[in-house]
Amino acid sequence: MNSKPALSDLAAFVAIVSHRSFRKAADELGMSPSTLSHVLRTLEINMGVRLLNRTTRSVSPTEAGERLAARLVPVIRDFDLALEEVDEFRGRPSGTLRINTSEIAARVLLTSIVPAFLKCYPEMSLDLVTEGRLVDIVAEGFDAGIRLGESLPQDMIAVPFDGATRFVTVASPEYLRGRETPKTPDDLKDHVCIRFRMSSGKLFRWEFEKRGQEMAVDVTGPLTLDHMSLMTEAAVNGMGIAYISERLLRPYLESGALVLVLEDWCPWIPGLFLYYPGRRHVPLGLRAFIDVLKKAGGAGAKAAG
């Protein structure tokens, strides 16, 4: 090794590995992709080892880069936390709060919670990363995650908000015209259903419950999508019956573009929770965000698991 790398260069390397993209990492770091590329090349020269595999379309760590990133992630996180602890003496939160969430939860946040948070704390920046898979928020450098109550990881502090929710089956009046409306989940076998493929690759099973009777149905249909907003559009266009979070459907149900099917078979489930590790320092920015959540929904914190 020619010289000991600067912490800023190592942090830049971690950002590239985290995003698997020079452009996204450059955006996070506030520099140009060309400058970031130069930083990385200099780091590799100084360390005397190749850290990244680059193509015109992708970037991924080499074996050496993977090992280095695994060691650096907790170091960079602890460094940031140390600065945040000192920053708390200023009395006002600042910096970036990174939250991993689903698209549906992000939509809920954007209606009122995010605007209120950014208005109250103008020195804060909020980085919402939406994806279908449930990630390890600690390993991937997030301050918190947001998911449905039934999907919460173990050993986390959880803060509920926005109340109970449910998934419902819907169809357009056009689709139902001339067809017999399903009365039980078994009737779905006689209908065209719009299926949902999860990020794991598995098809989502439609779950129903009525008076203690639970049913899970593997529906069939010629169309499979991996995005619930696309499923909503397909249902509005009369392409079949869909099983979607009711939060996404409110304007379509109110306008009559979609109608509920099997509503009495669609149970309520625990709603959205913000969760974060309970055995580490809670950043001032995250505490401020939780305060806004609680004011918006009268939430209380509890331990998950």
SESE-645932 format. One record per residue: residue number from 1; residue in one letter; chain; y, z, x of N, C-alpha, C in turn. Coordinates in steps of 0.1 Angstrom, whole numbers, always signed. Layout:
{r NUM,"A","A",{Y,Z,X},{Y,Z,X},{Y,Z,X}}
...
# end
This chain:
{r 1,"M","A",{-12,+0,+9},{+0,+0,+0},{+12,+0,+9}}
{r 2,"N","A",{+21,-10,+7},{+33,-11,+15},{+43,+0,+13}}
{r 3,"S","A",{+45,+4,+1},{+55,+14,-2},{+51,+20,-16}}
{r 4,"K","A",{+55,+33,-18},{+52,+39,-30},{+60,+33,-42}}
{r 5,"P","A",{+54,+29,-53},{+61,+23,-64},{+71,+32,-71}}
{r 6,"A","A",{+82,+27,-76},{+91,+34,-84},{+85,+37,-97}}
{r 7,"L","A",{+89,+49,-103},{+84,+52,-116},{+88,+42,-127}}
{r 8,"S","A",{+100,+37,-126},{+104,+27,-135},{+96,+14,-135}}
{r 9,"D","A",{+91,+10,-123},{+82,-1,-122},{+68,+2,-128}}
{r 10,"L","A",{+63,+14,-126},{+51,+17,-132},{+52,+18,-147}}
{r 11,"A","A",{+63,+23,-152},{+65,+24,-167},{+66,+10,-172}}
{r 12,"A","A",{+72,+0,-165},{+72,-14,-169},{+58,-19,-170}}
{r 13,"F","A",{+50,-17,-160},{+36,-21,-161},{+29,-16,-173}}
{r 14,"V","A",{+31,-3,-176},{+24,+3,-187},{+28,-3,-200}}
{r 15,"A","A",{+41,-7,-201},{+46,-13,-213},{+40,-27,-215}}
{r 16,"I","A",{+38,-35,-204},{+32,-48,-205},{+17,-46,-210}}
{r 17,"V","A",{+10,-37,-204},{-4,-34,-208},{-5,-30,-223}}
{r 18,"S","A",{+5,-22,-227},{+5,-17,-241},{+7,-28,-251}}
{r 19,"H","A",{+16,-37,-248},{+20,-48,-257},{+11,-60,-255}}
{r 20,"R","A",{+4,-61,-243},{-3,-73,-240},{+7,-85,-240}}
{r 21,"S","A",{+19,-83,-237},{+29,-94,-238},{+41,-90,-229}}
{r 22,"F","A",{+46,-100,-221},{+58,-98,-213},{+70,-97,-221}}
{r 23,"R","A",{+70,-106,-232},{+82,-107,-240},{+84,-94,-248}}
{r 24,"K","A",{+74,-89,-254},{+75,-77,-262},{+78,-65,-253}}
{r 25,"A","A",{+72,-64,-241},{+75,-53,-232},{+89,-54,-227}}
{r 26,"A","A",{+94,-66,-225},{+108,-68,-220},{+118,-64,-231}}
{r 27,"D","A",{+115,-67,-244},{+123,-63,-255},{+124,-47,-255}}
{r 28,"E","A",{+113,-41,-253},{+112,-26,-254},{+120,-20,-242}}
{r 29,"L","A",{+120,-27,-231},{+126,-21,-219},{+141,-26,-217}}
{r 30,"G","A",{+145,-35,-226},{+159,-40,-225},{+162,-49,-213}}
{r 31,"M","A",{+152,-57,-209},{+154,-66,-198},{+148,-80,-202}}
{r 32,"S","A",{+151,-90,-194},{+146,-103,-197},{+131,-104,-193}}
{r 33,"P","A",{+124,-113,-199},{+110,-115,-194},{+109,-119,-180}}
{r 34,"S","A",{+118,-128,-175},{+118,-132,-161},{+120,-121,-152}}
{r 35,"T","A",{+129,-112,-155},{+131,-100,-147},{+119,-91,-146}}
{r 36,"L","A",{+113,-89,-158},{+101,-81,-159},{+90,-87,-151}}
{r 37,"S","A",{+88,-100,-151},{+78,-107,-144},{+80,-105,-129}}
{r 38,"H","A",{+93,-105,-124},{+96,-103,-110},{+92,-89,-106}}
{r 39,"V","A",{+95,-79,-115},{+92,-65,-113},{+77,-63,-111}}
{r 40,"L","A",{+69,-70,-119},{+55,-69,-118},{+49,-75,-106}}
{r 41,"R","A",{+55,-87,-102},{+50,-93,-90},{+53,-85,-78}}
{r 42,"T","A",{+65,-79,-77},{+68,-70,-66},{+59,-58,-66}}
{r 43,"L","A",{+56,-52,-77},{+47,-41,-78},{+33,-44,-73}}
{r 44,"E","A",{+28,-56,-76},{+15,-60,-72},{+15,-62,-56}}
{r 45,"I","A",{+26,-68,-51},{+27,-71,-37},{+27,-57,-29}}
{r 46,"N","A",{+35,-48,-34},{+36,-35,-28},{+23,-27,-28}}
{r 47,"M","A",{+16,-28,-39},{+3,-21,-40},{-8,-29,-34}}
{r 48,"G","A",{-6,-41,-31},{-17,-49,-25},{-29,-52,-33}}
{r 49,"V","A",{-27,-53,-47},{-38,-55,-56},{-32,-62,-68}}
{r 50,"R","A",{-40,-71,-74},{-36,-78,-86},{-39,-68,-98}}
{r 51,"L","A",{-29,-67,-106},{-30,-57,-118},{-32,-64,-131}}
{r 52,"L","A",{-27,-77,-132},{-27,-84,-145},{-33,-98,-143}}
{r 53,"N","A",{-41,-102,-153},{-45,-116,-155},{-35,-123,-164}}
{r 54,"R","A",{-29,-134,-160},{-19,-141,-168},{-24,-155,-171}}
{r 55,"T","A",{-21,-159,-183},{-23,-173,-187},{-10,-176,-195}}
{r 56,"T","A",{-9,-189,-199},{+3,-193,-206},{+4,-186,-220}}
{r 57,"R","A",{-8,-181,-225},{-8,-176,-238},{-11,-161,-239}}
{r 58,"S","A",{-16,-155,-228},{-20,-141,-229},{-18,-134,-216}}
{r 59,"V","A",{-18,-121,-216},{-18,-112,-205},{-27,-101,-207}}
{r 60,"S","A",{-35,-97,-197},{-45,-86,-198},{-46,-80,-185}}
{r 61,"P","A",{-50,-67,-184},{-51,-60,-171},{-64,-64,-164}}
{r 62,"T","A",{-64,-64,-151},{-76,-65,-143},{-83,-52,-144}}
{r 63,"E","A",{-95,-51,-137},{-101,-38,-137},{-93,-28,-130}}
{r 64,"A","A",{-86,-32,-119},{-77,-22,-112},{-66,-18,-121}}
{r 65,"G","A",{-60,-28,-129},{-49,-26,-138},{-53,-17,-149}}
{r 66,"E","A",{-65,-19,-154},{-70,-10,-165},{-71,+4,-161}}
{r 67,"R","A",{-76,+6,-149},{-78,+20,-144},{-64,+27,-141}}
{r 68,"L","A",{-55,+19,-136},{-42,+24,-133},{-34,+28,-146}}
{r 69,"A","A",{-35,+19,-156},{-28,+21,-168},{-34,+34,-175}}
{r 70,"A","A",{-47,+36,-175},{-53,+47,-181},{-48,+60,-175}}
{r 71,"R","A",{-46,+60,-162},{-40,+72,-155},{-25,+74,-158}}
{r 72,"L","A",{-18,+63,-159},{-4,+63,-160},{+1,+67,-174}}
{r 73,"V","A",{-6,+63,-184},{-1,+66,-198},{+2,+80,-200}}
{r 74,"P","A",{-7,+90,-197},{-3,+104,-199},{+8,+109,-190}}
{r 75,"V","A",{+9,+103,-178},{+20,+107,-169},{+33,+102,-174}}
{r 76,"I","A",{+34,+90,-179},{+47,+85,-184},{+50,+92,-197}}
{r 77,"R","A",{+40,+95,-205},{+43,+103,-217},{+49,+117,-214}}
{r 78,"D","A",{+42,+124,-204},{+47,+137,-200},{+61,+137,-194}}
{r 79,"F","A",{+64,+126,-187},{+77,+124,-181},{+87,+123,-192}}
{r 80,"D","A",{+84,+114,-202},{+94,+113,-213},{+96,+126,-221}}
{r 81,"L","A",{+85,+133,-223},{+86,+146,-230},{+94,+156,-222}}
{r 82,"A","A",{+93,+156,-209},{+101,+165,-200},{+116,+161,-202}}
{r 83,"L","A",{+119,+148,-202},{+133,+145,-205},{+138,+148,-218}}
{r 84,"E","A",{+129,+147,-228},{+133,+151,-242},{+135,+166,-243}}
{r 85,"E","A",{+127,+174,-237},{+129,+188,-237},{+143,+192,-232}}
{r 86,"V","A",{+147,+186,-221},{+160,+188,-215},{+171,+183,-224}}
{r 87,"D","A",{+168,+171,-230},{+178,+165,-239},{+181,+174,-251}}
{r 88,"E","A",{+171,+182,-255},{+173,+191,-267},{+185,+200,-265}}
{r 89,"F","A",{+189,+203,-253},{+200,+212,-251},{+213,+205,-255}}
{r 90,"R","A",{+213,+192,-257},{+225,+185,-262},{+227,+187,-277}}
{r 91,"G","A",{+216,+192,-284},{+217,+195,-298},{+215,+183,-307}}
{r 92,"R","A",{+215,+171,-302},{+213,+159,-311},{+202,+151,-306}}
{r 93,"P","A",{+192,+147,-314},{+181,+138,-309},{+186,+124,-305}}
{r 94,"S","A",{+180,+119,-295},{+184,+105,-291},{+171,+99,-285}}
{r 95,"G","A",{+171,+86,-283},{+160,+79,-277},{+152,+71,-288}}
{r 96,"T","A",{+140,+68,-284},{+132,+60,-293},{+120,+68,-299}}
{r 97,"L","A",{+118,+67,-312},{+106,+73,-318},{+97,+62,-322}}
{r 98,"R","A",{+84,+62,-317},{+74,+52,-319},{+64,+57,-329}}
{r 99,"I","A",{+62,+50,-340},{+53,+54,-351},{+44,+42,-354}}
{r 100,"N","A",{+31,+45,-354},{+21,+35,-358},{+18,+37,-373}}
{r 101,"T","A",{+18,+26,-380},{+16,+27,-395},{+10,+14,-401}}
{r 102,"S","A",{+8,+15,-413},{+3,+3,-421},{+15,-4,-427}}
{r 103,"E","A",{+13,-17,-431},{+24,-24,-436},{+29,-18,-449}}
{r 104,"I","A",{+20,-13,-458},{+23,-7,-470},{+32,+6,-468}}
{r 105,"A","A",{+28,+14,-458},{+35,+26,-455},{+49,+23,-450}}
{r 106,"A","A",{+50,+12,-442},{+63,+8,-436},{+72,+4,-447}}
{r 107,"R","A",{+67,-3,-457},{+75,-7,-469},{+81,+6,-476}}
{r 108,"V","A",{+72,+16,-477},{+77,+28,-484},{+88,+35,-475}}
{r 109,"L","A",{+86,+35,-462},{+96,+41,-453},{+109,+34,-454}}
{r 110,"L","A",{+109,+21,-455},{+121,+13,-454},{+130,+14,-467}}
{r 111,"T","A",{+124,+18,-478},{+132,+19,-490},{+143,+30,-489}}
{r 112,"S","A",{+140,+41,-483},{+150,+52,-483},{+149,+60,-470}}
{r 113,"I","A",{+137,+63,-465},{+135,+73,-454},{+141,+68,-441}}
{r 114,"V","A",{+138,+55,-438},{+144,+50,-425},{+159,+49,-426}}
{r 115,"P","A",{+165,+43,-436},{+179,+43,-437},{+186,+56,-436}}
{r 116,"A","A",{+180,+66,-442},{+185,+80,-442},{+184,+86,-428}}
{r 117,"F","A",{+173,+83,-421},{+171,+89,-408},{+181,+82,-398}}
{r 118,"L","A",{+182,+69,-398},{+191,+63,-389},{+206,+66,-391}}
{r 119,"K","A",{+209,+69,-404},{+223,+72,-407},{+226,+87,-402}}
{r 120,"C","A",{+216,+96,-404},{+218,+109,-399},{+218,+111,-384}}
{r 121,"Y","A",{+210,+102,-377},{+208,+103,-363},{+211,+90,-356}}
{r 122,"P","A",{+223,+86,-355},{+227,+73,-350},{+223,+70,-335}}
{r 123,"E","A",{+220,+81,-328},{+216,+80,-314},{+201,+77,-313}}
{r 124,"M","A",{+194,+77,-324},{+180,+75,-324},{+177,+60,-327}}
{r 125,"S","A",{+166,+55,-321},{+160,+42,-324},{+146,+44,-329}}
{r 126,"L","A",{+142,+36,-339},{+129,+37,-345},{+121,+25,-343}}
{r 127,"D","A",{+109,+26,-337},{+100,+15,-334},{+87,+17,-343}}
{r 128,"L","A",{+87,+9,-354},{+76,+10,-363},{+66,-2,-360}}
{r 129,"V","A",{+54,+2,-357},{+43,-8,-353},{+33,-8,-364}}
{r 130,"T","A",{+32,-19,-371},{+23,-20,-383},{+10,-28,-379}}
{r 131,"E","A",{-1,-22,-382},{-14,-29,-380},{-24,-23,-389}}
{r 132,"G","A",{-35,-31,-392},{-45,-27,-401},{-55,-17,-395}}
{r 133,"R","A",{-56,-17,-382},{-66,-8,-376},{-60,+6,-373}}
{r 134,"L","A",{-69,+16,-374},{-65,+30,-371},{-66,+32,-356}}
{r 135,"V","A",{-55,+35,-349},{-55,+36,-335},{-54,+50,-331}}
{r 136,"D","A",{-57,+53,-318},{-55,+66,-312},{-41,+66,-307}}
{r 137,"I","A",{-33,+74,-315},{-18,+74,-313},{-15,+80,-299}}
{r 138,"V","A",{-23,+90,-295},{-20,+96,-282},{-22,+86,-271}}
{r 139,"A","A",{-34,+80,-271},{-38,+71,-260},{-29,+59,-259}}
{r 140,"E","A",{-24,+54,-271},{-15,+42,-271},{+0,+45,-271}}
{r 141,"G","A",{+3,+58,-268},{+17,+61,-266},{+26,+62,-278}}
{r 142,"F","A",{+21,+65,-290},{+29,+67,-301},{+32,+82,-303}}
{r 143,"D","A",{+44,+84,-309},{+48,+98,-312},{+41,+103,-325}}
{r 144,"A","A",{+38,+94,-334},{+32,+98,-347},{+25,+86,-353}}
{r 145,"G","A",{+17,+89,-363},{+11,+78,-371},{+13,+81,-386}}
{r 146,"I","A",{+11,+71,-394},{+12,+72,-409},{+0,+65,-415}}
{r 147,"R","A",{-7,+72,-423},{-19,+66,-430},{-21,+74,-443}}
{r 148,"L","A",{-30,+68,-451},{-34,+75,-463},{-42,+88,-460}}
{r 149,"G","A",{-41,+98,-469},{-47,+110,-466},{-62,+110,-463}}
{r 150,"E","A",{-69,+100,-469},{-84,+99,-467},{-87,+93,-453}}
{r 151,"S","A",{-77,+88,-446},{-79,+81,-433},{-74,+89,-421}}
{r 152,"L","A",{-70,+102,-423},{-64,+109,-413},{-73,+113,-401}}
{r 153,"P","A",{-70,+111,-389},{-78,+115,-378},{-79,+131,-378}}
{r 154,"Q","A",{-89,+136,-371},{-91,+150,-370},{-81,+156,-361}}
{r 155,"D","A",{-80,+169,-362},{-72,+177,-353},{-57,+173,-352}}
{r 156,"M","A",{-52,+169,-363},{-38,+165,-363},{-30,+174,-373}}
{r 157,"I","A",{-17,+175,-370},{-8,+181,-380},{-4,+170,-390}}
{r 158,"A","A",{-5,+172,-403},{-2,+162,-412},{+9,+166,-422}}
{r 159,"V","A",{+18,+157,-425},{+29,+160,-434},{+29,+149,-445}}
{r 160,"P","A",{+25,+154,-457},{+24,+145,-468},{+38,+141,-474}}
{r 161,"F","A",{+39,+129,-479},{+51,+124,-486},{+47,+113,-495}}
{r 162,"D","A",{+56,+111,-505},{+55,+100,-515},{+44,+102,-525}}
{r 163,"G","A",{+38,+113,-525},{+28,+116,-536},{+15,+108,-536}}
{r 164,"A","A",{+7,+111,-546},{-6,+104,-547},{-4,+89,-550}}
{r 165,"T","A",{-15,+82,-547},{-14,+67,-549},{-28,+63,-554}}
{r 166,"R","A",{-29,+50,-557},{-42,+44,-560},{-42,+29,-558}}
{r 167,"F","A",{-54,+24,-556},{-56,+10,-556},{-61,+5,-570}}
{r 168,"V","A",{-55,-6,-574},{-58,-10,-588},{-62,-25,-588}}
{r 169,"T","A",{-70,-29,-598},{-74,-43,-600},{-64,-50,-609}}
{r 170,"V","A",{-59,-61,-605},{-49,-69,-612},{-53,-83,-613}}
{r 171,"A","A",{-47,-90,-623},{-49,-104,-624},{-36,-110,-631}}
{r 172,"S","A",{-34,-123,-630},{-23,-129,-637},{-27,-132,-652}}
{r 173,"P","A",{-18,-132,-661},{-21,-136,-675},{-27,-150,-675}}
{r 174,"E","A",{-23,-159,-666},{-29,-172,-665},{-43,-172,-662}}
{r 175,"Y","A",{-47,-164,-652},{-62,-163,-649},{-70,-157,-661}}
{r 176,"L","A",{-65,-147,-668},{-72,-141,-678},{-73,-149,-691}}
{r 177,"R","A",{-64,-159,-692},{-64,-167,-704},{-77,-175,-706}}
{r 178,"G","A",{-83,-172,-717},{-96,-179,-719},{-108,-172,-713}}
{r 179,"R","A",{-106,-161,-706},{-117,-153,-701},{-118,-140,-707}}
{r 180,"E","A",{-129,-134,-707},{-131,-120,-712},{-127,-110,-702}}
{r 181,"T","A",{-117,-102,-705},{-112,-92,-696},{-123,-82,-692}}
{r 182,"P","A",{-125,-79,-679},{-136,-69,-675},{-133,-55,-682}}
{r 183,"K","A",{-144,-49,-686},{-143,-36,-692},{-149,-25,-683}}
{r 184,"T","A",{-159,-29,-674},{-165,-20,-664},{-165,-28,-651}}
{r 185,"P","A",{-167,-21,-640},{-167,-27,-627},{-179,-37,-626}}
{r 186,"D","A",{-190,-35,-634},{-201,-45,-633},{-197,-58,-638}}
{r 187,"D","A",{-187,-59,-647},{-182,-71,-653},{-176,-80,-642}}
{r 188,"L","A",{-172,-75,-631},{-165,-83,-621},{-174,-94,-615}}
{r 189,"K","A",{-187,-92,-616},{-197,-102,-611},{-195,-116,-619}}
{r 190,"D","A",{-189,-115,-630},{-187,-127,-638},{-173,-133,-636}}
{r 191,"H","A",{-166,-128,-626},{-152,-132,-624},{-150,-137,-609}}
{r 192,"V","A",{-139,-144,-607},{-135,-148,-594},{-127,-137,-588}}
{r 193,"C","A",{-131,-132,-577},{-124,-121,-570},{-118,-125,-557}}
{r 194,"I","A",{-106,-120,-554},{-100,-122,-541},{-103,-111,-532}}
{r 195,"R","A",{-111,-114,-521},{-116,-104,-512},{-107,-101,-501}}
{r 196,"F","A",{-108,-89,-495},{-100,-84,-484},{-109,-81,-472}}
{r 197,"R","A",{-105,-87,-461},{-112,-85,-448},{-104,-75,-440}}
{r 198,"M","A",{-110,-64,-436},{-103,-54,-428},{-102,-58,-413}}
{r 199,"S","A",{-94,-51,-406},{-92,-55,-392},{-105,-54,-383}}
{r 200,"S","A",{-114,-46,-388},{-127,-44,-382},{-136,-56,-384}}
{r 201,"G","A",{-132,-65,-393},{-140,-76,-397},{-149,-74,-409}}
{r 202,"K","A",{-150,-62,-414},{-158,-59,-426},{-150,-62,-438}}
{r 203,"L","A",{-158,-66,-449},{-151,-68,-462},{-149,-55,-469}}
{r 204,"F","A",{-138,-54,-475},{-134,-41,-482},{-142,-40,-495}}
{r 205,"R","A",{-148,-29,-497},{-155,-26,-510},{-145,-20,-520}}
{r 206,"W","A",{-146,-25,-532},{-138,-20,-543},{-144,-7,-549}}
{r 207,"E","A",{-136,+4,-548},{-141,+17,-553},{-135,+21,-566}}
{r 208,"F","A",{-144,+25,-575},{-140,+29,-589},{-145,+43,-592}}
{r 209,"E","A",{-139,+49,-602},{-144,+62,-606},{-139,+65,-621}}
{r 210,"K","A",{-148,+70,-629},{-144,+73,-643},{-153,+85,-648}}
{r 211,"R","A",{-146,+96,-652},{-154,+107,-657},{-165,+111,-648}}
{r 212,"G","A",{-162,+112,-635},{-172,+116,-625},{-182,+106,-621}}
{r 213,"Q","A",{-182,+94,-627},{-191,+83,-623},{-184,+74,-612}}
{r 214,"E","A",{-189,+74,-600},{-183,+66,-590},{-191,+53,-587}}
{r 215,"M","A",{-184,+43,-584},{-190,+30,-582},{-182,+23,-570}}
{r 216,"A","A",{-190,+16,-561},{-184,+8,-551},{-190,-6,-552}}
{r 217,"V","A",{-182,-16,-553},{-186,-29,-557},{-183,-39,-545}}
{r 218,"D","A",{-193,-47,-541},{-190,-58,-532},{-188,-70,-540}}
{r 219,"V","A",{-176,-74,-542},{-172,-85,-551},{-175,-98,-544}}
{r 220,"T","A",{-175,-109,-551},{-177,-122,-546},{-165,-131,-550}}
{r 221,"G","A",{-163,-141,-543},{-152,-150,-546},{-150,-160,-534}}
{r 222,"P","A",{-144,-172,-537},{-142,-182,-526},{-131,-179,-517}}
{r 223,"L","A",{-122,-169,-520},{-110,-167,-511},{-111,-153,-505}}
{r 224,"T","A",{-110,-152,-492},{-109,-140,-485},{-96,-139,-476}}
{r 225,"L","A",{-89,-129,-477},{-76,-127,-470},{-76,-114,-462}}
{r 226,"D","A",{-67,-113,-453},{-66,-101,-444},{-52,-95,-445}}
{r 227,"H","A",{-45,-98,-456},{-32,-93,-458},{-29,-90,-473}}
{r 228,"M","A",{-25,-78,-476},{-24,-75,-491},{-13,-82,-497}}
{r 229,"S","A",{-2,-85,-490},{+9,-92,-497},{+4,-107,-500}}
{r 230,"L","A",{-5,-112,-491},{-10,-126,-494},{-20,-125,-506}}
{r 231,"M","A",{-27,-114,-508},{-36,-112,-519},{-28,-111,-532}}
{r 232,"T","A",{-16,-105,-531},{-7,-103,-543},{-3,-117,-547}}
{r 233,"E","A",{+2,-125,-537},{+6,-139,-541},{-5,-147,-547}}
{r 234,"A","A",{-17,-146,-541},{-28,-153,-546},{-31,-149,-561}}
{r 235,"A","A",{-31,-136,-564},{-33,-132,-577},{-22,-137,-587}}
{r 236,"V","A",{-10,-136,-582},{+1,-141,-591},{-1,-156,-594}}
{r 237,"N","A",{-6,-163,-585},{-9,-178,-587},{-21,-181,-594}}
{r 238,"G","A",{-27,-170,-600},{-39,-172,-609},{-52,-175,-602}}
{r 239,"M","A",{-53,-171,-589},{-65,-175,-581},{-77,-165,-583}}
{r 240,"G","A",{-75,-154,-591},{-86,-145,-593},{-80,-130,-595}}
{r 241,"I","A",{-90,-121,-595},{-87,-107,-596},{-86,-101,-582}}
{r 242,"A","A",{-76,-93,-580},{-74,-86,-567},{-74,-71,-568}}
{r 243,"Y","A",{-77,-64,-557},{-78,-50,-557},{-67,-46,-546}}
{r 244,"I","A",{-56,-40,-550},{-44,-39,-541},{-38,-25,-544}}
{r 245,"S","A",{-31,-20,-534},{-23,-8,-535},{-12,-10,-546}}
{r 246,"E","A",{-12,-1,-555},{-2,-2,-566},{+12,-2,-561}}
{r 247,"R","A",{+15,+4,-550},{+28,+4,-544},{+34,-10,-543}}
{r 248,"L","A",{+25,-20,-539},{+30,-33,-536},{+32,-41,-549}}
{r 249,"L","A",{+27,-36,-560},{+26,-44,-573},{+36,-41,-583}}
{r 250,"R","A",{+44,-30,-581},{+53,-26,-591},{+62,-37,-597}}
{r 251,"P","A",{+69,-45,-588},{+78,-55,-594},{+70,-65,-602}}
{r 252,"Y","A",{+58,-69,-598},{+50,-79,-605},{+44,-73,-618}}
{r 253,"L","A",{+41,-60,-618},{+37,-54,-631},{+48,-53,-641}}
{r 254,"E","A",{+60,-50,-635},{+72,-48,-644},{+76,-61,-650}}
{r 255,"S","A",{+75,-72,-642},{+79,-85,-647},{+68,-92,-656}}
{r 256,"G","A",{+56,-87,-655},{+45,-93,-663},{+38,-104,-655}}
{r 257,"A","A",{+42,-106,-643},{+35,-116,-635},{+20,-112,-632}}
{r 258,"L","A",{+18,-99,-632},{+4,-94,-631},{+2,-83,-641}}
{r 259,"V","A",{-11,-82,-645},{-14,-71,-655},{-26,-63,-649}}
{r 260,"L","A",{-27,-50,-652},{-37,-42,-648},{-50,-45,-655}}
{r 261,"V","A",{-61,-44,-647},{-75,-46,-652},{-83,-34,-648}}
{r 262,"L","A",{-91,-29,-657},{-99,-17,-653},{-91,-5,-649}}
{r 263,"E","A",{-79,-4,-655},{-70,+7,-651},{-77,+21,-652}}
{r 264,"D","A",{-85,+23,-662},{-91,+36,-664},{-102,+39,-654}}
{r 265,"W","A",{-106,+29,-646},{-116,+30,-636},{-109,+32,-622}}
{r 266,"C","A",{-96,+32,-621},{-89,+33,-608},{-84,+47,-606}}
{r 267,"P","A",{-90,+55,-597},{-87,+69,-595},{-75,+70,-586}}
{r 268,"W","A",{-68,+82,-587},{-57,+85,-578},{-63,+91,-566}}
{r 269,"I","A",{-57,+89,-554},{-62,+94,-542},{-50,+100,-534}}
{r 270,"P","A",{-52,+109,-524},{-41,+115,-517},{-33,+104,-511}}
{r 271,"G","A",{-20,+105,-511},{-10,+95,-507},{-9,+94,-492}}
{r 272,"L","A",{+3,+91,-488},{+6,+89,-474},{+9,+102,-466}}
{r 273,"F","A",{+5,+102,-454},{+8,+114,-445},{+13,+109,-432}}
{r 274,"L","A",{+23,+115,-426},{+27,+114,-412},{+19,+124,-405}}
{r 275,"Y","A",{+13,+120,-393},{+5,+129,-386},{+8,+128,-371}}
{r 276,"Y","A",{+6,+139,-364},{+9,+139,-349},{+1,+150,-343}}
{r 277,"P","A",{-1,+150,-330},{-9,+160,-323},{-3,+174,-324}}
{r 278,"G","A",{-12,+183,-327},{-7,+197,-328},{-7,+205,-316}}
{r 279,"R","A",{-13,+200,-305},{-14,+208,-293},{-4,+203,-282}}
{r 280,"R","A",{+7,+198,-285},{+17,+193,-275},{+31,+195,-281}}
{r 281,"H","A",{+40,+194,-272},{+54,+195,-276},{+58,+185,-286}}
{r 282,"V","A",{+65,+189,-297},{+70,+179,-307},{+84,+175,-303}}
{r 283,"P","A",{+86,+162,-300},{+99,+157,-296},{+110,+160,-307}}
{r 284,"L","A",{+122,+162,-302},{+133,+165,-311},{+135,+154,-322}}
{r 285,"G","A",{+133,+141,-317},{+135,+130,-327},{+124,+130,-338}}
{r 286,"L","A",{+112,+134,-334},{+101,+135,-344},{+104,+146,-354}}
{r 287,"R","A",{+108,+157,-349},{+112,+168,-358},{+123,+165,-368}}
{r 288,"A","A",{+132,+157,-363},{+143,+152,-372},{+137,+143,-382}}
{r 289,"F","A",{+128,+134,-378},{+122,+125,-388},{+114,+132,-398}}
{r 290,"I","A",{+107,+142,-394},{+99,+150,-404},{+108,+157,-414}}
{r 291,"D","A",{+120,+162,-409},{+129,+169,-418},{+134,+159,-429}}
{r 292,"V","A",{+137,+146,-425},{+141,+136,-434},{+129,+134,-444}}
{r 293,"L","A",{+117,+133,-439},{+106,+131,-448},{+105,+142,-459}}
{r 294,"K","A",{+106,+154,-454},{+104,+166,-463},{+115,+166,-473}}
{r 295,"K","A",{+128,+162,-470},{+139,+162,-479},{+136,+151,-490}}
{r 296,"A","A",{+131,+140,-485},{+128,+129,-494},{+117,+131,-504}}
{r 297,"G","A",{+107,+138,-500},{+95,+140,-508},{+91,+154,-511}}
{r 298,"G","A",{+98,+164,-506},{+94,+178,-508},{+81,+181,-501}}
{r 299,"A","A",{+79,+175,-490},{+66,+176,-483},{+65,+189,-475}}
{r 300,"G","A",{+52,+193,-473},{+49,+204,-465},{+39,+200,-455}}
{r 301,"A","A",{+39,+206,-443},{+29,+203,-432},{+16,+210,-434}}
{r 302,"K","A",{+5,+204,-430},{-8,+211,-430},{-16,+205,-418}}
{r 303,"A","A",{-27,+212,-415},{-36,+207,-404},{-46,+198,-411}}
{r 304,"A","A",{-48,+187,-404},{-58,+177,-409},{-72,+181,-403}}
{r 305,"G","A",{-82,+177,-411},{-96,+179,-405},{-103,+191,-411}}
# end
